[in-house]
Amino acid sequence: MTDVYSIDARIVAPVRDTEVSDRVADAVANLFPNADLEHEAGQVVAETHSLERFSERLHEQEILDSARREFFRRADDEGFSFALKKQAAFKGVVNFSVGNPDELGDIEVQVRVRSPSVEAYIDAIAPPTEGGKPVRPDE
């Protein structure tokens, strides 16, 4: 990513009575290693200004099309949001939560894009693909 992006991402993961909050924090840190984590009552909250490592995961897992679909499904002029399965995040795997929330609760991510635009940022972290390979509009 060569362009300069200005984003704020807030990540919230509920901690159920049956869970250890440090393990939930590990799940968040696995996917967002540069996020500042805080333990709050009943949840782990994290903030980050980069989704670069998360983007690398999307590329590694070859799920760019799925990611784009999820990002645009819950996008507006300010940003976008998405939910992730906590169990998969424990293993460092991105698995979008679609439909009913998991019994342990989902990791909710809200991304506010300040610049350049929501669509440009989504294109940067989850570029469009052709034949399964990322296609960059500027290449």
N, C-alpha and C positions, 0 to 999 in steps of 0.2 A: 504494500500500500504506500504509494509515493505521495499522494495528496494529503493535505492536512485536514483531519476530521476533528470536530469538537462535539463530543457526546458525553452524556451522563447516563450511566446505567445503574439501576437500583434492582437488587436481587433479594427476594424474600423467600425464605424456606421455613415452613412451620416445623416445630419440633414437637412430636407427639409424646405422650407420657411414657410410651414404650421405647422411645429412642434416646440415645445419648447425644446431647447437643454438639459435642466435639465431632462426632461422626457426621452429623448433618453439615457442620461447618467444613469438614473435609470434602464432602460431596460437592459443595459450592466451590471450594478452592480447586478441586480437580478440574473444573471447567472454566473457572475464572481465577487463575492463579495470582493475578495482580490486584485483585479486589481487596478493599479494606473491610474486614469482617468484624461484626459486633454481635454479641449474644444479647438478645432482648428477651423479655418474658414470653416464653412459648414460641420463639422464632429466632432464626439467624438472619441478620440483615447485612447486606454487603453493598458497597458502592465501588464503581470502577469507571475509568474514562477511556478504556480501550477494550475492544472485543477481539483483539488480534489472535490470542491463543484459542479462543472459541472458534474463530474463523478457520484456523489451522485444523481444528478437529473436524469441522464440516467438510473440508477438503479431504482429509485423511479417510473419513468414513464414506466419502463420495455421496453425500446427502444434500448437495447444494440446491437441487430442485425442490426437495421437501422443505428445506429451510426457507427458501424464497417464498414458497406458498404460505408457510406459517407466518413469516414476517409481514407479508402484504395483506394477509387475512385480518390482521389486527393493527393495521397502520393508519395513521392520520397525518395531518400537516406537521404535528409536533414530534412524532416518533413512531415507535411500534412496540409491541409487547408479545411475549410468547411464554409458554409453560413447558417445563421439562420434568421428566420422571426422575424422582429422587434416587430410586434403586439403581438406575443406569448411571447416574452421575457419581455414585459411590465408586463405580468401576472406571470413571473417567470417560464414559460414553455419552454422547448426545443422543437423547431419545425424546422427541417432542411428545407432549401429552395432548392428545386430541380426544374429545369426548368427555367421559366422566373422569373426574379427578381421582387419582390414586388414593387408596385408604390412608396412606401416610401423608398425603398432601403433596402438591406439586411445587416445584421451584418456579416461582413467578419472576419473570424478568421484564422490566420496563426500561426502554431505551428512549431517551430524549435526544434528538439530533439538533444541534445548534447550527452547524454548518458542515458541508455545503447544503445538502437536502436529504430528506429521508430516503428517497429513491437512490440517490448517488451513494449513500452510505450502505444501503442494502446491497447494491451492485458491487461494492468494494469487499464486503465480508462474505457474501454469497453470490458470486457472479453468475450471470446466465450461462447455461451450458448448451453445447451442441454435440450430440453423440456422446453425452456423458462427460465431456471435457469442458472446463471453464472457457468462456469466450469473453474477452475484455473488449469493450467498445472502443477503447483508445489504442488497441494494438492492431 
